[in-house]
Amino acid sequence: MGFSTEQIHAGVEPDPVTGAILTPIHQSTTYVQESVDRYLEKGYSYSRSANPTVRALEHKLAKLERGADCCNFSTGMAAINATMVALLNAGDHAVVSDVAYGGTYRLCTKVFSRFGVEFTFADTANPDAVAKSIKKNTRLILTETPANPTMKLSDIAAISKIASEHRIPHAVDNTFLTPYYQRPLELGADLSIHSTTKYLDGHNATVGGAVVSATDDLDQQIRFVQNATGNIMSPMVAWLTLQGCKTLSVRMDAQSASAMRIARMLDDHPKVAQVCYPGLESFSQHALAKRQASGFGAMLWFEVKGGVAAGKRLMDALELWSLAENLGSVESLVTHPVTMTHADVDKAERKRVGITDGLVRLSTGLEDVEDLIADLEQALERV
Ligand SMILES: *Cc1c(COP(=O)(O)O)cnc(C)c1O
C-alpha cells in the first residue's frame, strides 16, 4: 500500500466497543486484570509500561519507518537519551555527528560525559572520518541528516555499512525528513529517531519523541530503559500526533515545494549572501540528497549581506514568519540558531561546524507561498 494510505490507517482500527473511527484517548493509569492467572492478557497493566493510545502511535510509526517496533517518549531529547542509556556503559565511546542538534551535543558533553562515556564529534558528511573515529570501545554511531541547522547530510548507507562491519548500532536522527522522504532502516541503519514535536505532529501542539528499532531485540532494550526511567509520552500527546501523521505526506510535499520556491527567490536576491537548501543544484551534497531521500524537505537557511546586525533587522521586520523555536509545523517560523537553538554550543565549536552568527533558519509552513515570499521581500527591503 502507498505511504499516504498507511499514514492514515497503519496502527489504528475503529474502537471495538463503540466503532469510534478515531483511537480513543485512553486516559487511565491502570488496567483491571481478569484474574491472577490471566495477568497482562490484554497487554496492559500500568500506563508507565504501556498505554493503548500511545501504542497505536508506536505501531503507526514502526510501520511507516519499516521497523520492528517503536517506542514513544515525552520529547525528542528523551528519545535520544533513552537510546544512549540503553546502548552505552561507563567506559564506552560513541561517534556523534559534529553538526548534531544543540541539545544532543549538550546531552553528550554535559550529562553523559559525567558518567564516563567518551565522545568523538566526527564530520559525518565524510564516511571515512566516521571509520577513522571508531575505537575498540565504540558502541554507538549517532548521525543526524539533514542536520539542524546546517543542513549538512550524512550518507546513511555508507555509514551503516561501516557500522555493521564493526557490529556497532547506527542511529539516525530522521527528524528533518520524516519516513515520508527518508527511511534510514531501509538504508541499513538500526534505529531511526524523531522529535515528533516537528513534522509528525506538524501543528505546534505537542512535544514528543520516538525511537523506531530495526529489530525486536533493540526495541526491547530501549523499552526496558523507558519503563525503568519512566520517560513516556502521554495519551493526549499521542492522540494529537496520531492525527498529525495522517496528513504528513500532503504537508511535506506542499511545504517542500514552497521551500524550493523560497530558496530560488533568495538565491536570486541581491541582498542575500548565501542560501543553503538541499534542493538547489548549488548545494554541495545535492547528489546525495537525491539518492537517499525522495524529497528535500522544508528547512533552509540563508545569510543576509551585512552580517548579524542585518540578519537581526530582517528577523524583526518579518510579519507573517514568526520568530520562534521549533520547526516542521504548518506555521512558518524563523529562528536565529546562535542566540536560540544552539546557544549552548560553544562559539569555537559552532564556527567549526558552520553555524555562523548571521545564519537565519527558515521552517517553511503551509501558508500560501506568495504570502511567504512577499513577507521575506518586504523584510529584505528594510535591512
Ligand atoms: C528538535 C530536535 C530534537 C529535540 O527534540 P525535542 O522534541 O525538542 O526534545 C532532536 N533532533 C532534532 C534534529 C531536532 O530538530
The ligand as a Gaussian input file, in Angstrom:
#p B3LYP/6-31G(d) Opt

LIG

0 1
 C       14.050000      19.451000      17.933000
 C       15.048000      18.410000      17.643000
 C       15.443000      17.486000      18.609000
 C       14.922000      17.540000      20.052000
 O       13.577000      17.291000      20.123000
 P       12.627000      17.852000      21.309000
 O       11.306000      17.280000      20.980000
 O       12.696000      19.344000      21.235000
 O       13.201000      17.347000      22.578000
 C       16.334000      16.495000      18.249000
 N       16.831000      16.425000      17.000000
 C       16.495000      17.314000      16.036000
 C       17.068000      17.181000      14.682000
 C       15.596000      18.335000      16.326000
 O       15.280000      19.221000      15.372000

